[in-house]
Amino acid sequence: MNKSIFYHAGCPVCVSAEQEIIGLIGENNVEIVHLGDQSGRIAEAENAGVQSVPALVTPTGNVLHINFGASIADVKG
Amino acid sequence: MNKSIFYHAGCPVCVSAEQEIIGLIGENNVEIVHLGDQSGRIAEAENAGVQSVPALVTPTGNVLHINFGASIADVKG
């Protein structure tokens, strides 16, 4: 399996998510990129479809944006 | 390792994320819960800290909300 790439920017949510991702899929299966420190890779992230951080680009090329989105209240309605 | 739980509500983003999560951590390591079909489990999800779907509750009890969040433009600034 190719590696996933986890893009983040050092925020507390990012660091927490990073630890979870590493725990779930193994640190050998994911490359961690800090876009604050490695701004030269922002274009690469954008080209991969990253719209927010933290985000995980999977080996299949899909992007999982990890964040708070719509309220679960919407599911109840 | 205990199983993770992936909560979703059948939206296209949810289904795509589900396939990625299964591919990354293995279908034997994650329980899939469709809150639209299993509304009796919404309270369980809320108690776990789920605020939006799709979300992955990890074996350590943390919640990864998978969605579009803040713009990557903020990282550039």
Backbone of each chain as nested JSON, in Angstrom:
{
  "chains": [
    {"id": "A", "residues": [
      {"number": 1, "name": "MET", "atoms": {"N": [0.844, -1.2, 0.0], "CA": [0.0, 0.0, 0.0], "C": [0.872, 1.24, 0.0]}},
      {"number": 2, "name": "ASN", "atoms": {"N": [0.514, 2.207, -0.834], "CA": [1.208, 3.483, -0.791], "C": [0.869, 4.204, 0.508]}},
      {"number": 3, "name": "LYS", "atoms": {"N": [1.693, 5.175, 0.827], "CA": [1.446, 5.935, 2.052], "C": [0.311, 6.935, 1.879]}},
      {"number": 4, "name": "SER", "atoms": {"N": [-0.399, 7.176, 2.967], "CA": [-1.287, 8.319, 3.039], "C": [-0.443, 9.529, 3.432]}},
      {"number": 5, "name": "ILE", "atoms": {"N": [-0.974, 10.714, 3.198], "CA": [-0.288, 11.93, 3.64], "C": [-1.234, 12.72, 4.533]}},
      {"number": 6, "name": "PHE", "atoms": {"N": [-0.782, 13.041, 5.733], "CA": [-1.582, 13.823, 6.674], "C": [-1.041, 15.247, 6.692]}},
      {"number": 7, "name": "TYR", "atoms": {"N": [-1.865, 16.185, 6.221], "CA": [-1.473, 17.6, 6.209], "C": [-2.079, 18.295, 7.416]}},
      {"number": 8, "name": "HIS", "atoms": {"N": [-1.28, 19.068, 8.111], "CA": [-1.82, 19.812, 9.25], "C": [-1.064, 21.125, 9.405]}},
      {"number": 9, "name": "ALA", "atoms": {"N": [-1.453, 21.888, 10.408], "CA": [-0.814, 23.191, 10.595], "C": [-0.489, 23.454, 12.064]}},
      {"number": 10, "name": "GLY", "atoms": {"N": [-0.37, 22.377, 12.82], "CA": [0.095, 22.524, 14.191], "C": [-0.945, 22.94, 15.215]}},
      {"number": 11, "name": "CYS", "atoms": {"N": [-2.199, 23.076, 14.788], "CA": [-3.235, 23.455, 15.755], "C": [-3.487, 22.28, 16.699]}},
      {"number": 12, "name": "PRO", "atoms": {"N": [-4.048, 22.572, 17.884], "CA": [-4.304, 21.486, 18.845], "C": [-5.158, 20.366, 18.256]}},
      {"number": 13, "name": "VAL", "atoms": {"N": [-6.175, 20.733, 17.47], "CA": [-7.018, 19.705, 16.844], "C": [-6.179, 18.857, 15.892]}},
      {"number": 14, "name": "CYS", "atoms": {"N": [-5.268, 19.546, 15.175], "CA": [-4.418, 18.827, 14.228], "C": [-3.548, 17.801, 14.935]}},
      {"number": 15, "name": "VAL", "atoms": {"N": [-2.924, 18.207, 16.019], "CA": [-1.997, 17.331, 16.731], "C": [-2.747, 16.132, 17.304]}},
      {"number": 16, "name": "SER", "atoms": {"N": [-3.909, 16.386, 17.842], "CA": [-4.736, 15.304, 18.363], "C": [-5.12, 14.342, 17.245]}},
      {"number": 17, "name": "ALA", "atoms": {"N": [-5.537, 14.901, 16.123], "CA": [-5.94, 14.062, 14.99], "C": [-4.751, 13.266, 14.464]}},
      {"number": 18, "name": "GLU", "atoms": {"N": [-3.587, 13.902, 14.466], "CA": [-2.373, 13.223, 13.988], "C": [-2.102, 11.967, 14.809]}},
      {"number": 19, "name": "GLN", "atoms": {"N": [-2.194, 12.115, 16.123], "CA": [-1.934, 10.968, 16.985], "C": [-2.935, 9.847, 16.743]}},
      {"number": 20, "name": "GLU", "atoms": {"N": [-4.191, 10.226, 16.519], "CA": [-5.213, 9.212, 16.263], "C": [-4.97, 8.499, 14.938]}},
      {"number": 21, "name": "ILE", "atoms": {"N": [-4.622, 9.28, 13.926], "CA": [-4.375, 8.696, 12.604], "C": [-3.2, 7.73, 12.656]}},
      {"number": 22, "name": "ILE", "atoms": {"N": [-2.146, 8.151, 13.341], "CA": [-0.977, 7.279, 13.463], "C": [-1.356, 5.994, 14.194]}},
      {"number": 23, "name": "GLY", "atoms": {"N": [-2.164, 6.15, 15.23], "CA": [-2.588, 4.973, 15.985], "C": [-3.444, 4.031, 15.162]}},
      {"number": 24, "name": "LEU", "atoms": {"N": [-4.261, 4.604, 14.281], "CA": [-5.194, 3.791, 13.507], "C": [-4.522, 3.086, 12.329]}},
      {"number": 25, "name": "ILE", "atoms": {"N": [-3.69, 3.8, 11.607], "CA": [-3.18, 3.202, 10.375], "C": [-1.69, 2.909, 10.43]}},
      {"number": 26, "name": "GLY", "atoms": {"N": [-1.033, 3.331, 11.528], "CA": [0.381, 3.003, 11.696], "C": [1.286, 4.083, 11.146]}},
      {"number": 27, "name": "GLU", "atoms": {"N": [2.32, 4.451, 11.906], "CA": [3.149, 5.58, 11.486], "C": [3.943, 5.287, 10.219]}},
      {"number": 28, "name": "ASN", "atoms": {"N": [4.116, 4.009, 9.898], "CA": [4.838, 3.671, 8.67], "C": [3.98, 3.846, 7.423]}},
      {"number": 29, "name": "ASN", "atoms": {"N": [2.656, 4.029, 7.649], "CA": [1.744, 4.137, 6.518], "C": [1.292, 5.558, 6.233]}},
      {"number": 30, "name": "VAL", "atoms": {"N": [1.852, 6.521, 6.957], "CA": [1.407, 7.895, 6.747], "C": [2.579, 8.866, 6.874]}},
      {"number": 31, "name": "GLU", "atoms": {"N": [2.64, 9.799, 5.944], "CA": [3.63, 10.866, 6.002], "C": [2.957, 12.084, 6.621]}},
      {"number": 32, "name": "ILE", "atoms": {"N": [3.611, 12.698, 7.582], "CA": [3.044, 13.871, 8.252], "C": [3.677, 15.131, 7.67]}},
      {"number": 33, "name": "VAL", "atoms": {"N": [2.851, 16.054, 7.193], "CA": [3.36, 17.297, 6.619], "C": [2.758, 18.485, 7.374]}},
      {"number": 34, "name": "HIS", "atoms": {"N": [3.609, 19.292, 7.985], "CA": [3.19, 20.501, 8.706], "C": [3.291, 21.663, 7.718]}},
      {"number": 35, "name": "LEU", "atoms": {"N": [2.132, 22.136, 7.251], "CA": [2.137, 23.163, 6.204], "C": [2.622, 24.516, 6.72]}},
      {"number": 36, "name": "GLY", "atoms": {"N": [2.588, 24.711, 8.023], "CA": [3.135, 25.943, 8.576], "C": [4.651, 25.961, 8.449]}},
      {"number": 37, "name": "ASP", "atoms": {"N": [5.27, 24.808, 8.676], "CA": [6.725, 24.697, 8.57], "C": [7.18, 24.436, 7.14]}},
      {"number": 38, "name": "GLN", "atoms": {"N": [6.311, 23.768, 6.365], "CA": [6.693, 23.374, 5.004], "C": [5.752, 24.03, 3.996]}},
      {"number": 39, "name": "SER", "atoms": {"N": [5.799, 25.368, 3.963], "CA": [4.854, 26.1, 3.124], "C": [5.068, 25.797, 1.647]}},
      {"number": 40, "name": "GLY", "atoms": {"N": [6.239, 25.299, 1.289], "CA": [6.497, 24.924, -0.095], "C": [5.635, 23.784, -0.571]}},
      {"number": 41, "name": "ARG", "atoms": {"N": [4.974, 23.096, 0.369], "CA": [4.129, 21.962, -0.016], "C": [2.649, 22.312, -0.042]}},
      {"number": 42, "name": "ILE", "atoms": {"N": [2.312, 23.598, 0.184], "CA": [0.897, 23.992, 0.166], "C": [0.292, 23.749, -1.212]}},
      {"number": 43, "name": "ALA", "atoms": {"N": [1.046, 24.082, -2.272], "CA": [0.524, 23.89, -3.625], "C": [0.253, 22.409, -3.893]}},
      {"number": 44, "name": "GLU", "atoms": {"N": [1.154, 21.572, -3.418], "CA": [0.971, 20.119, -3.55], "C": [-0.316, 19.672, -2.87]}},
      {"number": 45, "name": "ALA", "atoms": {"N": [-0.538, 20.211, -1.677], "CA": [-1.747, 19.85, -0.931], "C": [-2.993, 20.315, -1.676]}},
      {"number": 46, "name": "GLU", "atoms": {"N": [-2.94, 21.534, -2.187], "CA": [-4.089, 22.066, -2.926], "C": [-4.368, 21.232, -4.168]}},
      {"number": 47, "name": "ASN", "atoms": {"N": [-3.314, 20.851, -4.856], "CA": [-3.488, 20.033, -6.058], "C": [-4.11, 18.677, -5.72]}},
      {"number": 48, "name": "ALA", "atoms": {"N": [-3.842, 18.198, -4.519], "CA": [-4.413, 16.918, -4.098], "C": [-5.874, 17.062, -3.689]}},
      {"number": 49, "name": "GLY", "atoms": {"N": [-6.346, 18.325, -3.571], "CA": [-7.738, 18.546, -3.213], "C": [-7.96, 18.939, -1.765]}},
      {"number": 50, "name": "VAL", "atoms": {"N": [-6.884, 19.214, -1.049], "CA": [-7.007, 19.609, 0.354], "C": [-7.601, 21.012, 0.439]}},
      {"number": 51, "name": "GLN", "atoms": {"N": [-8.717, 21.142, 1.152], "CA": [-9.378, 22.437, 1.295], "C": [-9.259, 22.991, 2.7]}},
      {"number": 52, "name": "SER", "atoms": {"N": [-8.905, 22.149, 3.643], "CA": [-8.751, 22.587, 5.031], "C": [-7.813, 21.612, 5.7]}},
      {"number": 53, "name": "VAL", "atoms": {"N": [-7.295, 22.011, 6.836], "CA": [-6.453, 21.102, 7.616], "C": [-7.036, 20.961, 9.016]}},
      {"number": 54, "name": "PRO", "atoms": {"N": [-6.836, 19.84, 9.67], "CA": [-6.099, 18.686, 9.172], "C": [-6.861, 17.919, 8.095]}},
      {"number": 55, "name": "ALA", "atoms": {"N": [-6.1, 17.288, 7.21], "CA": [-6.695, 16.47, 6.164], "C": [-5.79, 15.287, 5.872]}},
      {"number": 56, "name": "LEU", "atoms": {"N": [-6.412, 14.193, 5.498], "CA": [-5.664, 12.992, 5.155], "C": [-5.912, 12.666, 3.692]}},
      {"number": 57, "name": "VAL", "atoms": {"N": [-4.843, 12.652, 2.901], "CA": [-4.948, 12.223, 1.507], "C": [-4.606, 10.738, 1.48]}},
      {"number": 58, "name": "THR", "atoms": {"N": [-5.545, 9.944, 1.017], "CA": [-5.377, 8.493, 1.076], "C": [-4.606, 7.995, -0.143]}},
      {"number": 59, "name": "PRO", "atoms": {"N": [-4.128, 6.741, -0.084], "CA": [-3.39, 6.179, -1.227], "C": [-4.221, 6.147, -2.503]}},
      {"number": 60, "name": "THR", "atoms": {"N": [-5.545, 6.183, -2.39], "CA": [-6.393, 6.188, -3.576], "C": [-6.597, 7.605, -4.108]}},
      {"number": 61, "name": "GLY", "atoms": {"N": [-6.063, 8.605, -3.411], "CA": [-6.142, 9.975, -3.896], "C": [-7.321, 10.753, -3.356]}},
      {"number": 62, "name": "ASN", "atoms": {"N": [-8.139, 10.126, -2.534], "CA": [-9.244, 10.866, -1.936], "C": [-8.76, 11.658, -0.733]}},
      {"number": 63, "name": "VAL", "atoms": {"N": [-9.512, 12.701, -0.396], "CA": [-9.127, 13.57, 0.706], "C": [-10.171, 13.477, 1.811]}},
      {"number": 64, "name": "LEU", "atoms": {"N": [-9.726, 13.143, 2.997], "CA": [-10.609, 13.177, 4.159], "C": [-10.286, 14.428, 4.947]}},
      {"number": 65, "name": "HIS", "atoms": {"N": [-11.23, 15.378, 4.96], "CA": [-11.063, 16.577, 5.772], "C": [-11.555, 16.272, 7.171]}},
      {"number": 66, "name": "ILE", "atoms": {"N": [-10.699, 16.488, 8.144], "CA": [-11.023, 16.114, 9.518], "C": [-11.292, 17.377, 10.311]}},
      {"number": 67, "name": "ASN", "atoms": {"N": [-12.528, 17.538, 10.736], "CA": [-12.89, 18.806, 11.34], "C": [-14.313, 18.729, 11.864]}},
      {"number": 68, "name": "PHE", "atoms": {"N": [-14.758, 19.847, 12.417], "CA": [-16.147, 19.928, 12.825], "C": [-16.96, 20.513, 11.684]}},
      {"number": 69, "name": "GLY", "atoms": {"N": [-18.02, 19.817, 11.291], "CA": [-18.828, 20.298, 10.183], "C": [-20.233, 20.628, 10.617]}},
      {"number": 70, "name": "ALA", "atoms": {"N": [-21.212, 20.099, 9.922], "CA": [-22.607, 20.365, 10.239], "C": [-22.975, 19.71, 11.565]}},
      {"number": 71, "name": "SER", "atoms": {"N": [-23.922, 20.307, 12.224], "CA": [-24.352, 19.793, 13.519], "C": [-25.07, 18.464, 13.388]}},
      {"number": 72, "name": "ILE", "atoms": {"N": [-24.873, 17.61, 14.364], "CA": [-25.57, 16.332, 14.379], "C": [-27.072, 16.568, 14.537]}},
      {"number": 73, "name": "ALA", "atoms": {"N": [-27.447, 17.755, 15.0], "CA": [-28.873, 18.087, 15.131], "C": [-29.58, 17.957, 13.787]}},
      {"number": 74, "name": "ASP", "atoms": {"N": [-28.84, 18.201, 12.707], "CA": [-29.425, 18.094, 11.375], "C": [-29.85, 16.659, 11.062]}},
      {"number": 75, "name": "VAL", "atoms": {"N": [-29.142, 15.711, 11.646], "CA": [-29.447, 14.298, 11.4], "C": [-30.769, 13.915, 12.056]}},
      {"number": 76, "name": "LYS", "atoms": {"N": [-31.048, 14.574, 13.167], "CA": [-32.26, 14.252, 13.922], "C": [-33.523, 14.74, 13.226]}},
      {"number": 77, "name": "GLY", "atoms": {"N": [-33.377, 15.853, 12.496], "CA": [-34.527, 16.538, 11.948], "C": [-35.347, 15.717, 10.961]}}
    ]},
    {"id": "B", "residues": [
      {"number": 1, "name": "MET", "atoms": {"N": [-6.737, -4.597, 19.618], "CA": [-7.285, -3.244, 19.516], "C": [-8.807, -3.299, 19.465]}},
      {"number": 2, "name": "ASN", "atoms": {"N": [-9.429, -2.444, 20.239], "CA": [-10.882, -2.334, 20.142], "C": [-11.253, -1.725, 18.796]}},
      {"number": 3, "name": "LYS", "atoms": {"N": [-12.504, -1.909, 18.425], "CA": [-12.96, -1.364, 17.161], "C": [-13.193, 0.138, 17.252]}},
      {"number": 4, "name": "SER", "atoms": {"N": [-12.971, 0.805, 16.131], "CA": [-13.443, 2.165, 15.978], "C": [-14.903, 2.085, 15.542]}},
      {"number": 5, "name": "ILE", "atoms": {"N": [-15.614, 3.186, 15.692], "CA": [-16.995, 3.248, 15.204], "C": [-17.108, 4.424, 14.242]}},
      {"number": 6, "name": "PHE", "atoms": {"N": [-17.601, 4.146, 13.046], "CA": [-17.781, 5.191, 12.041], "C": [-19.272, 5.507, 11.955]}},
      {"number": 7, "name": "TYR", "atoms": {"N": [-19.633, 6.729, 12.357], "CA": [-21.03, 7.169, 12.301], "C": [-21.244, 7.988, 11.037]}},
      {"number": 8, "name": "HIS", "atoms": {"N": [-22.299, 7.699, 10.327], "CA": [-22.6, 8.494, 9.141], "C": [-24.113, 8.56, 8.944]}},
      {"number": 9, "name": "ALA", "atoms": {"N": [-24.511, 9.255, 7.876], "CA": [-25.947, 9.42, 7.641], "C": [-26.295, 9.217, 6.171]}},
      {"number": 10, "name": "GLY", "atoms": {"N": [-25.436, 8.481, 5.468], "CA": [-25.776, 8.104, 4.101], "C": [-25.523, 9.147, 3.037]}},
      {"number": 11, "name": "CYS", "atoms": {"N": [-24.963, 10.3, 3.419], "CA": [-24.681, 11.324, 2.418], "C": [-23.535, 10.854, 1.532]}},
      {"number": 12, "name": "PRO", "atoms": {"N": [-23.439, 11.43, 0.324], "CA": [-22.358, 11.009, -0.581], "C": [-20.982, 11.14, 0.047]}},
      {"number": 13, "name": "VAL", "atoms": {"N": [-20.751, 12.236, 0.765], "CA": [-19.451, 12.406, 1.421], "C": [-19.233, 11.294, 2.442]}},
      {"number": 14, "name": "CYS", "atoms": {"N": [-20.318, 10.938, 3.145], "CA": [-20.216, 9.879, 4.158], "C": [-19.806, 8.551, 3.525]}},
      {"number": 15, "name": "VAL", "atoms": {"N": [-20.449, 8.2, 2.426], "CA": [-20.192, 6.906, 1.79], "C": [-18.764, 6.846, 1.266]}},
      {"number": 16, "name": "SER", "atoms": {"N": [-18.323, 7.948, 0.677], "CA": [-16.948, 8.018, 0.201], "C": [-15.964, 7.88, 1.353]}},
      {"number": 17, "name": "ALA", "atoms": {"N": [-16.233, 8.58, 2.437], "CA": [-15.358, 8.528, 3.607], "C": [-15.352, 7.126, 4.203]}},
      {"number": 18, "name": "GLU", "atoms": {"N": [-16.526, 6.49, 4.207], "CA": [-16.621, 5.134, 4.748], "C": [-15.692, 4.181, 4.0]}},
      {"number": 19, "name": "GLN", "atoms": {"N": [-15.718, 4.274, 2.673], "CA": [-14.864, 3.381, 1.883], "C": [-13.387, 3.633, 2.157]}},
      {"number": 20, "name": "GLU", "atoms": {"N": [-13.038, 4.903, 2.338], "CA": [-11.638, 5.231, 2.615], "C": [-11.215, 4.712, 3.984]}},
      {"number": 21, "name": "ILE", "atoms": {"N": [-12.089, 4.898, 4.961], "CA": [-11.767, 4.455, 6.315], "C": [-11.599, 2.935, 6.352]}},
      {"number": 22, "name": "ILE", "atoms": {"N": [-12.497, 2.233, 5.675], "CA": [-12.401, 0.776, 5.634], "C": [-11.091, 0.36, 4.958]}},
      {"number": 23, "name": "GLY", "atoms": {"N": [-10.745, 1.076, 3.886], "CA": [-9.505, 0.758, 3.184], "C": [-8.274, 1.01, 4.03]}},
      {"number": 24, "name": "LEU", "atoms": {"N": [-8.346, 2.034, 4.87], "CA": [-7.178, 2.42, 5.659], "C": [-6.982, 1.544, 6.888]}},
      {"number": 25, "name": "ILE", "atoms": {"N": [-8.064, 1.275, 7.601], "CA": [-7.874, 0.582, 8.888], "C": [-8.445, -0.832, 8.875]}},
      {"number": 26, "name": "GLY", "atoms": {"N": [-9.124, -1.204, 7.778], "CA": [-9.616, -2.577, 7.667], "C": [-11.022, -2.722, 8.185]}},
      {"number": 27, "name": "GLU", "atoms": {"N": [-11.862, -3.425, 7.432], "CA": [-13.277, -3.493, 7.817], "C": [-13.496, -4.245, 9.123]}},
      {"number": 28, "name": "ASN", "atoms": {"N": [-12.529, -5.071, 9.504], "CA": [-12.688, -5.79, 10.773], "C": [-12.399, -4.904, 11.978]}},
      {"number": 29, "name": "ASN", "atoms": {"N": [-11.849, -3.717, 11.706], "CA": [-11.472, -2.828, 12.802], "C": [-12.428, -1.664, 12.994]}},
      {"number": 30, "name": "VAL", "atoms": {"N": [-13.507, -1.652, 12.244], "CA": [-14.43, -0.526, 12.367], "C": [-15.877, -0.991, 12.213]}},
      {"number": 31, "name": "GLU", "atoms": {"N": [-16.712, -0.493, 13.113], "CA": [-18.148, -0.74, 13.021], "C": [-18.785, 0.455, 12.314]}},
      {"number": 32, "name": "ILE", "atoms": {"N": [-19.631, 0.176, 11.33], "CA": [-20.286, 1.253, 10.582], "C": [-21.711, 1.432, 11.112]}},
      {"number": 33, "name": "VAL", "atoms": {"N": [-22.054, 2.654, 11.512], "CA": [-23.391, 2.937, 12.03], "C": [-24.032, 4.039, 11.198]}},
      {"number": 34, "name": "HIS", "atoms": {"N": [-25.139, 3.728, 10.555], "CA": [-25.909, 4.699, 9.767], "C": [-26.977, 5.288, 10.686]}},
      {"number": 35, "name": "LEU", "atoms": {"N": [-26.768, 6.549, 11.094], "CA": [-27.668, 7.152, 12.088], "C": [-29.047, 7.451, 11.51]}},
      {"number": 36, "name": "GLY", "atoms": {"N": [-29.146, 7.505, 10.197], "CA": [-30.461, 7.684, 9.609], "C": [-31.303, 6.423, 9.776]}},
      {"number": 37, "name": "ASP", "atoms": {"N": [-30.656, 5.282, 9.624], "CA": [-31.36, 4.003, 9.767], "C": [-31.438, 3.551, 11.221]}},
      {"number": 38, "name": "GLN", "atoms": {"N": [-30.428, 3.954, 12.015], "CA": [-30.35, 3.502, 13.407], "C": [-30.42, 4.712, 14.345]}},
      {"number": 39, "name": "SER", "atoms": {"N": [-31.562, 5.395, 14.297], "CA": [-31.682, 6.627, 15.074], "C": [-31.589, 6.359, 16.58]}},
      {"number": 40, "name": "GLY", "atoms": {"N": [-31.819, 5.14, 16.978], "CA": [-31.694, 4.793, 18.394], "C": [-30.272, 4.917, 18.91]}},
      {"number": 41, "name": "ARG", "atoms": {"N": [-29.334, 5.047, 17.999], "CA": [-27.933, 5.164, 18.42], "C": [-27.41, 6.598, 18.376]}},
      {"number": 42, "name": "ILE", "atoms": {"N": [-28.305, 7.563, 18.07], "CA": [-27.865, 8.966, 18.039], "C": [-27.382, 9.418, 19.414]}},
      {"number": 43, "name": "ALA", "atoms": {"N": [-28.087, 9.017, 20.456], "CA": [-27.686, 9.42, 21.807], "C": [-26.303, 8.866, 22.141]}},
      {"number": 44, "name": "GLU", "atoms": {"N": [-26.078, 7.622, 21.749], "CA": [-24.766, 6.997, 21.96], "C": [-23.671, 7.803, 21.262]}},
      {"number": 45, "name": "ALA", "atoms": {"N": [-23.961, 8.223, 20.036], "CA": [-22.981, 9.006, 19.281], "C": [-22.717, 10.343, 19.966]}},
      {"number": 46, "name": "GLU", "atoms": {"N": [-23.8, 10.982, 20.394], "CA": [-23.639, 12.272, 21.074], "C": [-22.825, 12.123, 22.358]}},
      {"number": 47, "name": "ASN", "atoms": {"N": [-23.09, 11.061, 23.098], "CA": [-22.346, 10.827, 24.335], "C": [-20.868, 10.592, 24.067]}},
      {"number": 48, "name": "ALA", "atoms": {"N": [-20.578, 10.052, 22.891], "CA": [-19.184, 9.811, 22.521], "C": [-18.487, 11.092, 22.077]}},
      {"number": 49, "name": "GLY", "atoms": {"N": [-19.289, 12.172, 21.872], "CA": [-18.706, 13.445, 21.474], "C": [-18.872, 13.764, 20.002]}},
      {"number": 50, "name": "VAL", "atoms": {"N": [-19.66, 12.977, 19.306], "CA": [-19.88, 13.216, 17.88], "C": [-20.729, 14.473, 17.7]}},
      {"number": 51, "name": "GLN", "atoms": {"N": [-20.21, 15.437, 16.943], "CA": [-20.933, 16.689, 16.718], "C": [-21.413, 16.823, 15.291]}},
      {"number": 52, "name": "SER", "atoms": {"N": [-20.882, 16.018, 14.41], "CA": [-21.29, 16.044, 13.008], "C": [-20.959, 14.693, 12.395]}},
      {"number": 53, "name": "VAL", "atoms": {"N": [-21.552, 14.412, 11.258], "CA": [-21.217, 13.181, 10.549], "C": [-20.73, 13.511, 9.144]}},
      {"number": 54, "name": "PRO", "atoms": {"N": [-19.875, 12.702, 8.557], "CA": [-19.331, 11.488, 9.131], "C": [-18.301, 11.768, 10.235]}},
      {"number": 55, "name": "ALA", "atoms": {"N": [-18.216, 10.835, 11.174], "CA": [-17.241, 10.948, 12.255], "C": [-16.751, 9.557, 12.625]}},
      {"number": 56, "name": "LEU", "atoms": {"N": [-15.518, 9.504, 13.037], "CA": [-14.918, 8.244, 13.47], "C": [-14.549, 8.358, 14.943]}},
      {"number": 57, "name": "VAL", "atoms": {"N": [-15.148, 7.496, 15.775], "CA": [-14.775, 7.437, 17.187], "C": [-13.719, 6.349, 17.306]}},
      {"number": 58, "name": "THR", "atoms": {"N": [-12.541, 6.734, 17.774], "CA": [-11.41, 5.804, 17.811], "C": [-11.452, 4.954, 19.075]}},
      {"number": 59, "name": "PRO", "atoms": {"N": [-10.653, 3.87, 19.096], "CA": [-10.62, 3.01, 20.287], "C": [-10.186, 3.758, 21.548]}},
      {"number": 60, "name": "THR", "atoms": {"N": [-9.487, 4.875, 21.391], "CA": [-9.072, 5.657, 22.55], "C": [-10.159, 6.626, 22.998]}},
      {"number": 61, "name": "GLY", "atoms": {"N": [-11.263, 6.68, 22.256], "CA": [-12.379, 7.512, 22.67], "C": [-12.391, 8.897, 22.061]}},
      {"number": 62, "name": "ASN", "atoms": {"N": [-11.397, 9.199, 21.251], "CA": [-11.399, 10.496, 20.579], "C": [-12.288, 10.452, 19.346]}},
      {"number": 63, "name": "VAL", "atoms": {"N": [-12.747, 11.617, 18.939], "CA": [-13.643, 11.716, 17.799], "C": [-12.963, 12.484, 16.675]}},
      {"number": 64, "name": "LEU", "atoms": {"N": [-12.899, 11.865, 15.507], "CA": [-12.405, 12.564, 14.325], "C": [-13.602, 12.93, 13.471]}},
      {"number": 65, "name": "HIS", "atoms": {"N": [-13.889, 14.233, 13.388], "CA": [-14.97, 14.697, 12.518], "C": [-14.404, 14.871, 11.124]}},
      {"number": 66, "name": "ILE", "atoms": {"N": [-15.017, 14.214, 10.17], "CA": [-14.49, 14.205, 8.805], "C": [-15.391, 15.065, 7.933]}},
      {"number": 67, "name": "ASN", "atoms": {"N": [-14.833, 16.17, 7.468], "CA": [-15.682, 17.135, 6.797], "C": [-14.839, 18.25, 6.221]}},
      {"number": 68, "name": "PHE", "atoms": {"N": [-15.5, 19.202, 5.603], "CA": [-14.812, 20.399, 5.167], "C": [-14.883, 21.445, 6.262]}},
      {"number": 69, "name": "GLY", "atoms": {"N": [-13.724, 21.973, 6.641], "CA": [-13.694, 22.956, 7.722], "C": [-13.192, 24.294, 7.235]}},
      {"number": 70, "name": "ALA", "atoms": {"N": [-12.229, 24.85, 7.928], "CA": [-11.684, 26.148, 7.564], "C": [-10.901, 26.036, 6.267]}},
      {"number": 71, "name": "SER", "atoms": {"N": [-10.851, 27.117, 5.542], "CA": [-10.164, 27.133, 4.255], "C": [-8.664, 27.019, 4.439]}},
      {"number": 72, "name": "ILE", "atoms": {"N": [-8.032, 26.34, 3.475], "CA": [-6.573, 26.245, 3.51], "C": [-5.959, 27.623, 3.301]}},
      {"number": 73, "name": "ALA", "atoms": {"N": [-6.74, 28.549, 2.771], "CA": [-6.24, 29.916, 2.583], "C": [-5.777, 30.511, 3.918]}},
      {"number": 74, "name": "ASP", "atoms": {"N": [-6.419, 30.069, 5.006], "CA": [-6.034, 30.576, 6.319], "C": [-4.612, 30.167, 6.686]}},
      {"number": 75, "name": "VAL", "atoms": {"N": [-4.19, 29.036, 6.167], "CA": [-2.847, 28.55, 6.471], "C": [-1.785, 29.399, 5.783]}},
      {"number": 76, "name": "LYS", "atoms": {"N": [-2.163, 29.935, 4.629], "CA": [-1.212, 30.737, 3.86], "C": [-0.953, 32.102, 4.498]}},
      {"number": 77, "name": "GLY", "atoms": {"N": [-1.966, 32.622, 5.164], "CA": [-1.921, 33.99, 5.649], "C": [-0.8, 34.282, 6.631]}}
    ]}
  ]
}
